[in-house]
Every structure is written in structure tokens, then in C-alpha cells.
Amino acid sequence: MREEFEFAGARAWKLAGYFWKGEGGKRTLVLVHGYGEHAGRYEEFACWLAENGTSAAAFDLRGHGKSPGKRGHIAAFGEYLEDLHAFLTVLRQRFPDTVLFLLGHSLGGLIVVRYLERYPGSVGGAVLISPALEFAVSVPLWKRALAHAVSHLYPSFSLPSGIAPEALSRDPEVVEAYRRDPLVHRVATARWFVETLRAQREALEEAHRIAAPVLVVYGTADRIISPEVVVRFFEACGSPRKEIFPCDGFYHEPLNEVGKEEVWARVLRWIGEIP
């Protein structure tokens, strides 16, 4: 059963939070969703975790899902990190005996990476699912320059994201559900784009700072983010306990793919192995 609640994020914004209690478990996996989606897309996975004794928690990023804010917009990438920090603080207050682990998908993976780099040793470990460390299609320099200019003049200017639903998963039911989901959005602002590019660069530059155990999962056929850069990040990651799990032929969402059960089991097993 999912519990819904509000909590105060950066600048006291009231964000939508969710919790799935796992009976007898002493570990909680905090799910950080990707760009344009929302925590509700992880309902099946979160319920499965709870049924297997691991609690799950999630929240809708600002500008996403049931949380307030212009869709696909941030003033600074640090707002995401402050929101995540506030959410973890709430969880620690409510469940002081649980060990918190992070799982970030896509944009959520980038957020988790930057959080680990800023707050080393703050969680028991982290799972990175297709972290958005670099887009699969390189952005031309002139477009980057234009985005920087617009970000200063009109930061909330929105454009379509260009993400093709069929690039998410080989499962047609997942693709159709994404298309029909009223809480999914497909726009990004100039400021969001510029801030995300900066975060990607810093994530790679500071990978050596990560101290927590890390499991990296990615699809080898991902057309949204660069699998090669994910591998490069893993090699540079400073964690003394790190593992990488390439999913052969998978697209961008290994948790929602044909064959997802193997990924779910690998994540749960890895969390259980961390002392």
C-alpha cells in the first residue's frame, strides 16, 4: 500500500512524496525518477520491493508529476539536490532505524551522482540506472551557445524535449502507457538544459569523489543517453565497491524492459549484500 504525503523541499516548496513499507526490512530504497516522468511510474517495482522486505520511497521532482513548478524547469540544478536532501532528512526522522539507499534513473541518476559527490558517505549505497551523464545525440556547439543566451534572457522558455516514447523500452505496453500518462510532460526550458549540461560535466569531473558503494545498470542499446559515457563514468568512479551491469539489447528503462525481472532481482540482491 502506497502512502502519499507532502514535504518541504528547497525554498519551502511542497513536493509530493510516497512511501511503500516493506515488512521486517531495515533498508529503504529511495527512487529518484527521470526527466519528464514521475514517481508513479515506479509503482510496480516499489510494491515488489515491499513484498520482498525492502521499503521504497520516492518523490516527484519539482516541475514533475504532482509536485508544483513549471514543467521541465529549474532555476539551478542544485534545487534538485536540496530537494533530495530534504526528502532524505524527512525519511530519517520518520524511520530512524532504516538504512537509506538511493536509486536514480536517467535524470534521477545524474541527480544521485551529484548528490554522492556533494555528500560523500551520506547513504548506504546507490544504484544508477541509465544515468543521464551525456545525451546519446551530441548537441552542436551553436545550439549550446544559443541555449546559454536564452537561459539568461528568457530562462523559462520551453521547447519540446524530442524524446521518442518508443526509445524507452522494447515492451509496447510500457510505451503506450507512457504516451497516455497525463502526468508525463515532454518539454524542457532553456535554463533546465543549461543547468543539466553543467551538472553532466561536473559529474564526470568529480566522479573520483564518490565513496559510497555503487551499482551501475544500463542498456547497451540505449538511444537516449550514451552507454559509452556511462562506462567511462564507472571507470572513473572513486567508490571502492562498485559493480556494473550492462543489459544486452535493453533500451533506456531497464526497470521497465522485457526481462526486467533479472534487473529487479539484481538490484535487490546487491542492496542486501551491502553491510
Rosetta silent file (secondary structure, phi, psi, omega in degrees, C-alpha in Angstrom):
SEQUENCE: MREEFEFAGARAWKLAGYFWKGEGGKRTLVLVHGYGEHAGRYEEFACWLAENGTSAAAFDLRGHGKSPGKRGHIAAFGEYLEDLHAFLTVLRQRFPDTVLFLLGHSLGGLIVVRYLERYPGSVGGAVLISPALEFAVSVPLWKRALAHAVSHLYPSFSLPSGIAPEALSRDPEVVEAYRRDPLVHRVATARWFVETLRAQREALEEAHRIAAPVLVVYGTADRIISPEVVVRFFEACGSPRKEIFPCDGFYHEPLNEVGKEEVWARVLRWIGEIP
SCORE:     score description
SCORE:     0.000 S_00000001
   1 L     0.000  129.952 -178.593    0.000    0.000    0.000 S_00000001
   2 E   -88.226  131.231  173.303    1.370    3.367   -1.012 S_00000001
   3 E   -99.734  131.852  177.962    1.372    6.229    1.479 S_00000001
   4 E  -110.913  141.000  179.982    1.280    9.741   -0.001 S_00000001
   5 E  -155.728  167.535  175.369    2.469   12.856    1.823 S_00000001
   6 E  -109.472  150.015  174.118    3.901   16.322    1.283 S_00000001
   7 E  -143.376  161.246 -177.428    7.282   17.595    2.428 S_00000001
   8 E   -91.069  119.133  176.337    9.139   20.882    2.171 S_00000001
   9 L   -95.557 -155.845  178.875   11.873   20.981   -0.438 S_00000001
  10 H   -59.240  142.806 -178.863   14.175   23.820   -1.459 S_00000001
  11 H    57.473   27.412  175.986   12.655   27.273   -0.960 S_00000001
  12 H    62.815   21.695  176.021    9.925   25.583    1.133 S_00000001
  13 L   -66.272  137.007  178.352    8.193   24.168   -1.955 S_00000001
  14 E   -86.610  107.387 -177.253    5.630   21.498   -1.027 S_00000001
  15 E  -103.366  154.819 -178.269    6.622   18.408   -3.004 S_00000001
  16 E   -86.172  122.998  179.736    4.733   15.126   -3.388 S_00000001
  17 E  -117.088  157.436 -176.721    6.280   12.188   -1.538 S_00000001
  18 E  -141.367  149.450  179.222    5.451    8.473   -1.487 S_00000001
  19 E  -145.029  134.675  175.556    6.329    5.506    0.728 S_00000001
  20 E  -120.150  114.271 -173.648    5.860    1.746    0.361 S_00000001
  21 L   -84.443  127.431  174.542    6.558   -0.124    3.609 S_00000001
  22 L   -96.518  123.176 -176.372    8.402   -3.440    3.444 S_00000001
  23 L   -66.624  127.281  175.161    7.560   -5.713    6.365 S_00000001
  24 L    77.867   -5.737 -177.843   10.523   -6.602    8.539 S_00000001
  25 L   -82.965  146.737  178.350   13.019   -4.821    6.336 S_00000001
  26 L  -110.090   13.301 -178.471   15.660   -2.497    7.724 S_00000001
  27 E  -129.266  143.353  178.656   16.541   -0.945    4.369 S_00000001
  28 E  -126.712  127.700  177.566   14.774    1.646    2.271 S_00000001
  29 E   -98.143  117.539 -178.306   15.448    2.247   -1.410 S_00000001
  30 E   -94.034  116.476 -175.024   14.796    5.883   -2.345 S_00000001
  31 E   -93.678  127.193  177.274   13.781    6.147   -6.004 S_00000001
  32 E  -115.318  111.100 -171.307   14.652    9.310   -7.960 S_00000001
  33 L   -76.027  174.822 -176.413   12.782    9.336  -11.261 S_00000001
  34 L   -91.788  179.074 -179.455   13.850   10.603  -14.664 S_00000001
  35 L   -63.954  135.742  173.499   13.130   13.700  -16.716 S_00000001
  36 L    79.985   -9.620 -178.682    9.530   14.250  -17.805 S_00000001
  37 L  -107.569 -152.754 -177.707    8.108   11.348  -15.800 S_00000001
  38 L  -162.021  167.647 -174.788    7.046   10.886  -12.171 S_00000001
  39 H   -63.952  -27.237 -178.242    7.353    8.532   -9.200 S_00000001
  40 H   -62.178  -21.044  178.149    4.085    6.772  -10.005 S_00000001
  41 H   -71.360   -8.086 -179.244    5.739    5.015  -12.938 S_00000001
  42 H  -105.443   11.691 -176.375    7.738    3.011  -10.350 S_00000001
  43 H   -55.766  -49.288 -177.159    4.662    1.713   -8.513 S_00000001
  44 H   -62.103  -45.272  179.478    5.024   -1.907   -9.654 S_00000001
  45 H   -64.454  -43.276 -179.403    8.712   -2.050   -8.793 S_00000001
  46 H   -63.756  -41.137  178.062    8.174   -0.342   -5.407 S_00000001
  47 H   -64.673  -39.038  178.265    5.376   -2.768   -4.490 S_00000001
  48 H   -63.893  -41.548  176.551    7.595   -5.703   -5.458 S_00000001
  49 H   -59.614  -47.464 -178.658   10.385   -4.365   -3.234 S_00000001
  50 H   -61.599  -40.521  178.454    7.991   -4.001   -0.313 S_00000001
  51 H   -64.239  -24.393  179.870    6.683   -7.537   -0.816 S_00000001
  52 L  -102.235   20.166  169.667   10.278   -8.731   -0.630 S_00000001
  53 L    88.915    4.250  177.474   11.049   -6.939    2.638 S_00000001
  54 L  -114.031  122.693  178.148   12.663   -3.715    1.376 S_00000001
  55 E   -69.976  155.313  177.115   10.794   -0.449    1.842 S_00000001
  56 E  -130.969  147.871  176.994   10.681    2.033   -1.038 S_00000001
  57 E  -141.330  153.191  179.978   10.270    5.800   -1.082 S_00000001
  58 E  -159.726  164.901  172.081   10.066    8.346   -3.877 S_00000001
  59 E  -147.089  156.063  176.119    9.042   11.899   -4.646 S_00000001
  60 L   -83.325  122.065  177.047    8.028   13.852   -7.710 S_00000001
  61 L   -56.588  152.673  175.314   10.787   16.244   -8.706 S_00000001
  62 L   -56.469  138.849 -176.618    9.822   19.919   -8.868 S_00000001
  63 L    76.401   15.281 -179.064    8.151   20.629  -12.184 S_00000001
  64 L  -138.685  153.827  172.408    7.150   16.967  -12.467 S_00000001
  65 L    52.296 -129.015 -178.251    4.198   14.748  -11.580 S_00000001
  66 L   -92.113    1.606  178.073    2.104   16.029   -8.686 S_00000001
  67 L   -84.686  153.104 -177.588    4.765   18.471   -7.479 S_00000001
  68 L   -75.998  172.903  176.834    4.431   22.183   -8.298 S_00000001
  69 L   113.135  152.644  176.200    6.507   24.231  -10.720 S_00000001
  70 L   -59.750  134.926 -176.367    6.704   24.933  -14.413 S_00000001
  71 L   -60.977  129.201  175.867    7.089   21.666  -16.284 S_00000001
  72 L    67.803   30.711 -177.961   10.705   20.845  -17.109 S_00000001
  73 L  -131.498  143.205  169.947   12.136   23.944  -15.440 S_00000001
  74 L  -142.550  152.882  173.523   14.631   24.692  -12.667 S_00000001
  75 L   -81.660  -33.046  179.691   16.421   27.861  -11.657 S_00000001
  76 L  -156.099  144.973 -178.671   19.543   25.850  -10.724 S_00000001
  77 L   -60.565  -29.483  179.288   20.428   22.141  -10.730 S_00000001
  78 H   -58.245  -21.507  177.112   21.226   22.458   -7.027 S_00000001
  79 H   -61.616  -39.722  177.194   17.495   22.687   -6.343 S_00000001
  80 H   -60.542  -42.079 -178.296   17.181   19.009   -7.198 S_00000001
  81 H   -67.783  -39.720  177.870   19.957   18.168   -4.728 S_00000001
  82 H   -65.456  -39.963  177.512   18.383   20.280   -1.983 S_00000001
  83 H   -62.778  -44.771  178.326   15.016   18.620   -2.570 S_00000001
  84 H   -62.644  -43.115  178.887   16.587   15.155   -2.343 S_00000001
  85 H   -60.602  -42.491  178.861   18.465   16.138    0.818 S_00000001
  86 H   -63.919  -40.066 -179.995   15.232   17.397    2.391 S_00000001
  87 H   -65.254  -43.759  178.121   13.433   14.177    1.451 S_00000001
  88 H   -63.436  -36.671  177.373   16.153   12.004    2.991 S_00000001
  89 H   -62.068  -43.691  177.722   16.012   14.132    6.152 S_00000001
  90 H   -61.463  -44.622 -179.437   12.259   13.514    6.419 S_00000001
  91 H   -63.516  -40.430  179.293   12.757    9.766    5.947 S_00000001
  92 H   -65.740  -34.651  177.951   15.467    9.643    8.622 S_00000001
  93 H   -69.894  -39.183 -177.552   13.191   11.456   11.051 S_00000001
  94 H   -79.703  -32.657 -175.697   10.266    9.131   10.366 S_00000001
  95 L  -131.969   72.669 -173.128   12.277    5.904   10.165 S_00000001
  96 L   -65.905  -17.190 -176.642   15.433    6.356   12.258 S_00000001
  97 L   -94.757   -1.610 -177.343   16.309    2.636   12.232 S_00000001
  98 L   -93.168  149.772  173.146   16.375    2.183    8.458 S_00000001
  99 E   -96.261  128.329 -176.705   19.435    2.354    6.201 S_00000001
 100 E   -93.728  133.495  172.375   18.792    4.522    3.143 S_00000001
 101 E  -121.393  151.198  179.136   19.914    3.579   -0.367 S_00000001
 102 E  -109.004  144.208  169.777   19.428    5.660   -3.486 S_00000001
 103 E  -133.568  118.935  179.677   18.274    4.577   -6.937 S_00000001
 104 E  -119.686  130.949  177.262   18.331    7.165   -9.692 S_00000001
 105 E  -109.250  132.046  174.314   17.140    6.643  -13.240 S_00000001
 106 L    56.257 -116.056  174.936   18.251    8.867  -16.148 S_00000001
 107 H   -56.454  -39.674  177.159   17.977   12.471  -14.873 S_00000001
 108 H   -60.592  -33.899  176.110   17.470   10.920  -11.439 S_00000001
 109 H   -65.859  -40.643  176.456   20.762    9.068  -11.920 S_00000001
 110 H   -63.974  -40.772  177.644   22.532   12.345  -12.645 S_00000001
 111 H   -61.179  -44.850 -179.494   20.949   13.858   -9.530 S_00000001
 112 H   -64.359  -41.640  178.109   22.105   10.924   -7.419 S_00000001
 113 H   -58.546  -49.697 -179.825   25.644   11.149   -8.820 S_00000001
 114 H   -63.751  -33.508  177.888   25.886   14.843   -7.986 S_00000001
 115 H   -67.120  -43.576  178.821   24.418   14.147   -4.535 S_00000001
 116 H   -63.041  -36.063  179.860   27.009   11.449   -3.817 S_00000001
 117 H   -71.423  -33.275 -179.697   29.760   13.810   -4.933 S_00000001
 118 H   -83.768  -34.776 -177.080   28.486   16.613   -2.711 S_00000001
 119 L  -124.114   70.068 -178.245   27.582   14.437    0.299 S_00000001
 120 L   -62.531  137.625  177.955   30.056   11.515    0.352 S_00000001
 121 L    76.054   14.200 -174.640   29.155    8.730    2.765 S_00000001
 122 L   -84.868  -17.460 -179.891   25.619   10.049    3.322 S_00000001
 123 L  -134.718  167.649 -177.581   23.777    6.852    2.277 S_00000001
 124 L   -69.589  -25.086 -179.634   24.377    3.125    2.404 S_00000001
 125 E   169.504  176.438 -177.122   24.868    2.891   -1.362 S_00000001
 126 E  -146.222  143.019  174.103   23.398    3.868   -4.702 S_00000001
 127 E  -111.949  125.887  179.844   22.040    2.212   -7.837 S_00000001
 128 E  -110.155  115.336 -179.566   22.382    4.203  -11.051 S_00000001
 129 E  -105.170  112.348 -179.780   20.013    3.144  -13.831 S_00000001
 130 L    46.027   53.970 -176.848   20.934    4.639  -17.219 S_00000001
 131 L   -61.036  136.966 -175.585   22.286    7.815  -15.590 S_00000001
 132 L   -81.565   69.566 -177.983   21.977   10.850  -17.881 S_00000001
 133 L   -85.980  -21.017  172.595   25.680   11.710  -17.909 S_00000001
 134 L  -164.396  139.783  179.183   25.625   12.628  -21.596 S_00000001
 135 E   -71.651  148.705 -177.077   22.896   12.588  -24.216 S_00000001
 136 L   -64.393  -36.812  178.153   23.219    9.966  -26.938 S_00000001
 137 L   -96.931  119.183 -178.397   22.940   12.612  -29.659 S_00000001
 138 L   -63.773  136.111  179.602   25.657   15.235  -29.353 S_00000001
 139 L   -88.655  122.677 -179.231   24.357   18.803  -29.059 S_00000001
 140 L   -58.266  151.575 -178.405   26.068   21.143  -31.579 S_00000001
 141 H   -59.668  -38.051 -178.176   28.119   23.991  -30.138 S_00000001
 142 H   -66.054  -33.569  177.674   25.896   26.625  -31.720 S_00000001
 143 H   -70.675  -36.827  176.869   22.826   25.155  -30.009 S_00000001
 144 H   -63.941  -43.361  179.824   24.636   25.140  -26.679 S_00000001
 145 H   -63.763  -41.787  179.175   25.626   28.775  -27.176 S_00000001
 146 H   -63.866  -41.165  179.793   22.074   29.712  -28.124 S_00000001
 147 H   -63.452  -39.495  177.736   20.684   27.897  -25.085 S_00000001
 148 H   -62.676  -42.189 -179.753   23.073   29.797  -22.794 S_00000001
 149 H   -65.105  -46.714 -179.872   21.978   33.108  -24.281 S_00000001
 150 H   -66.276  -33.978  179.455   18.266   32.283  -23.990 S_00000001
 151 H   -59.186  -34.419  178.878   18.810   30.951  -20.461 S_00000001
 152 H   -81.200  -38.578 -175.490   19.891   34.429  -19.358 S_00000001
 153 H   -83.202  -37.584 -175.227   17.315   36.387  -21.345 S_00000001
 154 L  -148.492   71.754 -171.310   14.292   34.095  -21.029 S_00000001
 155 L   -59.669  -27.688 -177.324   15.180   31.188  -18.689 S_00000001
 156 L   -92.827   10.884  178.342   11.692   29.648  -18.670 S_00000001
 157 L   -63.984  125.999 -174.363   11.456   29.474  -22.476 S_00000001
 158 E  -105.934  146.244  173.422   10.227   25.954  -23.297 S_00000001
 159 E  -137.674  155.514  176.129   10.869   23.674  -26.241 S_00000001
 160 E   -59.877  141.896 -178.522    9.829   20.058  -26.937 S_00000001
 161 L   -72.032  -30.346 -179.691   12.264   17.553  -25.452 S_00000001
 162 L    81.461    8.243  179.126   12.261   15.355  -28.538 S_00000001
 163 L   -75.543  123.354  178.654   12.260   12.122  -26.516 S_00000001
 164 L   -85.721  122.069 -179.383   10.617    9.349  -28.526 S_00000001
 165 H   -53.469  -35.658 -178.166    8.468    7.086  -26.301 S_00000001
 166 H   -69.609   -9.215  176.966    9.469    4.038  -28.357 S_00000001
 167 H   -86.873   -3.714 -177.465   13.114    4.619  -27.320 S_00000001
 168 L   -79.535  -43.441 -171.731   12.274    3.900  -23.667 S_00000001
 169 L  -155.365  155.535  174.189   11.548    0.171  -23.815 S_00000001
 170 L   -83.037   -6.514 -179.993   11.029   -2.764  -26.158 S_00000001
 171 L   -85.243  112.788 -177.482    7.781   -3.504  -24.280 S_00000001
 172 H   -62.034  -28.443  179.162    4.901   -1.970  -26.304 S_00000001
 173 H   -68.496  -37.853  177.053    2.671   -1.787  -23.213 S_00000001
 174 H   -64.443  -43.140 -179.424    5.244    0.396  -21.442 S_00000001
 175 H   -63.441  -45.159 -178.488    5.488    2.678  -24.474 S_00000001
 176 H   -67.682  -39.120  178.277    1.720    3.053  -24.801 S_00000001
 177 H   -63.119  -37.956  177.869    1.258    3.695  -21.071 S_00000001
 178 H   -64.300  -44.068 -179.909    3.896    6.432  -21.267 S_00000001
 179 H   -60.654  -37.702 -174.583    2.130    8.042  -24.227 S_00000001
 180 H   -89.123   -8.000 -173.287   -1.207    8.068  -22.388 S_00000001
 181 L   -71.119  117.411 -178.703    0.133    9.152  -18.978 S_00000001
 182 L   -70.801  -15.960 -179.872   -1.321   12.598  -18.112 S_00000001
 183 L   -92.267   -4.216  175.955    1.476   13.252  -15.611 S_00000001
 184 L   -85.419  136.733  174.516    4.231   12.819  -18.207 S_00000001
 185 L  -122.895  161.345 -172.948    5.462   16.002  -19.892 S_00000001
 186 L  -132.514   37.466  178.307    7.642   16.483  -22.970 S_00000001
 187 E  -130.161  155.971  175.457    9.090   19.984  -22.649 S_00000001
 188 E  -141.974  145.669  179.320   12.294   21.456  -21.227 S_00000001
 189 E   -93.603  164.103  179.346   13.279   25.062  -20.613 S_00000001
 190 H   -59.024  -42.502 -179.487   16.471   26.804  -21.675 S_00000001
 191 H   -65.462  -41.321  178.408   17.630   27.108  -18.063 S_00000001
 192 H   -58.293  -45.433 -177.762   16.970   23.426  -17.386 S_00000001
 193 H   -61.231  -47.294 -178.312   19.048   22.481  -20.423 S_00000001
 194 H   -65.123  -43.980 -179.351   21.996   24.696  -19.481 S_00000001
 195 H   -66.089  -36.728  179.379   21.974   23.608  -15.847 S_00000001
 196 H   -69.089  -40.868  176.285   21.781   19.940  -16.810 S_00000001
 197 H   -60.147  -40.855  178.571   24.727   20.247  -19.203 S_00000001
 198 H   -64.065  -43.772  179.940   26.760   21.831  -16.403 S_00000001
 199 H   -63.206  -38.523  177.810   25.776   19.059  -13.990 S_00000001
 200 H   -61.323  -45.422  179.932   26.794   16.405  -16.536 S_00000001
 201 H   -62.561  -45.587 -178.859   30.227   17.956  -16.922 S_00000001
 202 H   -67.730  -34.744  178.998   30.739   18.269  -13.171 S_00000001
 203 H   -60.751  -42.171  179.282   29.511   14.720  -12.553 S_00000001
 204 H   -72.291  -39.204 -179.493   32.243   13.311  -14.778 S_00000001
 205 H   -65.751  -31.750 -173.331   34.925   15.658  -13.432 S_00000001
 206 L  -109.509   16.373 -178.594   34.177   14.751   -9.804 S_00000001
 207 H   -57.132  -30.555 -178.216   33.452   11.027  -10.163 S_00000001
 208 H   -65.522  -16.988 -177.343   36.564   10.265   -8.095 S_00000001
 209 H   -79.344  -14.241 -175.965   34.871   11.837   -5.042 S_00000001
 210 L   -71.364  126.050 -177.645   32.204    9.141   -4.752 S_00000001
 211 L  -111.426  -22.556 -177.012   32.816    6.969   -1.706 S_00000001
 212 L   -73.113  153.293  173.052   29.544    5.037   -1.347 S_00000001
 213 L   -58.262  140.834 -175.160   29.042    1.579   -2.887 S_00000001
 214 E  -136.540  132.935  170.145   27.643    1.933   -6.416 S_00000001
 215 E  -114.762  124.188 -179.733   25.848   -0.400   -8.817 S_00000001
 216 E  -109.125  125.928  179.569   25.572    0.916  -12.390 S_00000001
 217 E  -123.054  132.787  178.164   22.924   -0.593  -14.699 S_00000001
 218 E  -152.203  156.026  176.202   22.461    0.420  -18.322 S_00000001
 219 E   -90.889  131.817 -177.417   21.019   -0.811  -21.593 S_00000001
 220 L   -69.842  -18.007 -179.640   23.544   -1.424  -24.337 S_00000001
 221 L  -107.256   24.000  179.760   21.005   -0.260  -26.963 S_00000001
 222 L   -64.347  128.072  178.706   20.066    2.973  -25.169 S_00000001
 223 L  -108.014    4.299 -178.570   19.331    5.739  -27.711 S_00000001
 224 L  -103.874  -43.907  175.027   18.644    8.500  -25.174 S_00000001
 225 E  -118.256  162.304 -175.549   21.829    8.568  -23.120 S_00000001
 226 L   -84.991  112.229  176.224   25.344    7.497  -24.106 S_00000001
 227 H   -60.321  -34.308 -178.637   26.242    3.983  -22.870 S_00000001
 228 H   -63.608  -38.723  179.624   29.920    4.719  -23.605 S_00000001
 229 H   -72.431  -32.671  175.043   29.939    7.687  -21.226 S_00000001
 230 H   -60.286  -44.339  178.266   28.229    5.602  -18.545 S_00000001
 231 H   -64.647  -40.873  178.841   31.103    3.116  -18.775 S_00000001
 232 H   -62.546  -40.718  176.378   33.650    5.946  -18.684 S_00000001
 233 H   -61.540  -45.380 -179.059   32.000    7.321  -15.546 S_00000001
 234 H   -58.181  -43.647 -179.517   32.082    3.881  -13.908 S_00000001
 235 H   -64.402  -31.999 -178.998   35.794    3.541  -14.592 S_00000001
 236 H   -87.594  -13.373 -176.622   36.460    6.981  -13.048 S_00000001
 237 L   -60.920  131.533 -175.637   34.148    6.425  -10.063 S_00000001
 238 L   -81.385   -3.722 -177.503   36.132    6.522   -6.819 S_00000001
 239 L   -59.784  130.749  177.139   33.953    4.033   -4.944 S_00000001
 240 L   -73.276  -12.389  179.309   35.998    1.126   -3.526 S_00000001
 241 L  -130.265   93.147 -177.412   32.946   -1.091   -4.002 S_00000001
 242 E  -134.815  146.226  178.134   31.436   -0.681   -7.453 S_00000001
 243 E  -137.079  151.365  177.254   29.780   -3.009   -9.939 S_00000001
 244 E  -128.016  138.284 -175.489   28.471   -2.525  -13.464 S_00000001
 245 E  -129.863   90.268  176.296   25.644   -4.494  -15.066 S_00000001
 246 E   -75.372  130.584  179.897   25.221   -3.984  -18.842 S_00000001
 247 E  -101.264  105.766 -172.254   21.823   -5.224  -20.053 S_00000001
 248 L   -62.887  121.367  177.158   22.338   -6.543  -23.563 S_00000001
 249 L    81.819   -5.746 -179.786   19.887   -5.093  -26.064 S_00000001
 250 L   -72.061  152.144  175.884   17.923   -3.136  -23.455 S_00000001
 251 L   -90.064 -143.727 -169.687   16.756    0.395  -24.214 S_00000001
 252 L   -78.430  -23.316 -174.432   16.640    3.353  -21.793 S_00000001
 253 L  -117.773   79.829  179.386   14.486    1.888  -18.998 S_00000001
 254 H   -56.561  -27.986  178.904   15.923   -1.423  -17.737 S_00000001
 255 H   -73.023  -16.073 -178.551   13.385   -1.412  -14.880 S_00000001
 256 H  -121.379   23.545 -174.970   10.563   -1.425  -17.472 S_00000001
 257 L   -95.079  165.778  166.754   12.088   -3.665  -20.125 S_00000001
 258 L   -65.662  118.566 -173.816   11.314   -7.100  -21.453 S_00000001
 259 L    95.517   15.399 -177.916   13.360   -9.152  -18.989 S_00000001
 260 H   -61.477  -24.792 -176.713   13.123   -6.545  -16.202 S_00000001
 261 H   -57.821  -36.041  178.312   12.791   -9.293  -13.582 S_00000001
 262 H   -65.503  -38.429  178.655   16.515  -10.005  -13.805 S_00000001
 263 H   -67.758  -45.492  179.095   17.272   -6.326  -13.182 S_00000001
 264 H   -56.715  -47.522 -177.696   14.878   -6.132  -10.239 S_00000001
 265 H   -64.844  -38.619 -179.874   16.451   -9.213   -8.659 S_00000001
 266 H   -64.207  -43.028  179.148   19.979   -7.909   -9.242 S_00000001
 267 H   -62.145  -48.181 -177.645   19.154   -4.592   -7.546 S_00000001
 268 H   -64.296  -41.732  179.412   17.536   -6.253   -4.531 S_00000001
 269 H   -63.859  -42.011 -178.979   20.361   -8.770   -4.166 S_00000001
 270 H   -63.670  -42.876  178.323   23.014   -6.024   -4.391 S_00000001
 271 H   -60.673  -40.977 -178.360   21.330   -3.940   -1.686 S_00000001
 272 H   -68.237  -21.353 -178.163   21.196   -6.992    0.560 S_00000001
 273 H   -86.118  -14.137 -179.788   24.915   -7.641    0.113 S_00000001
 274 L   -78.819  122.625 -177.806   25.988   -4.204    1.367 S_00000001
 275 L   -67.594    0.000    0.000   26.886   -4.460    5.086 S_00000001
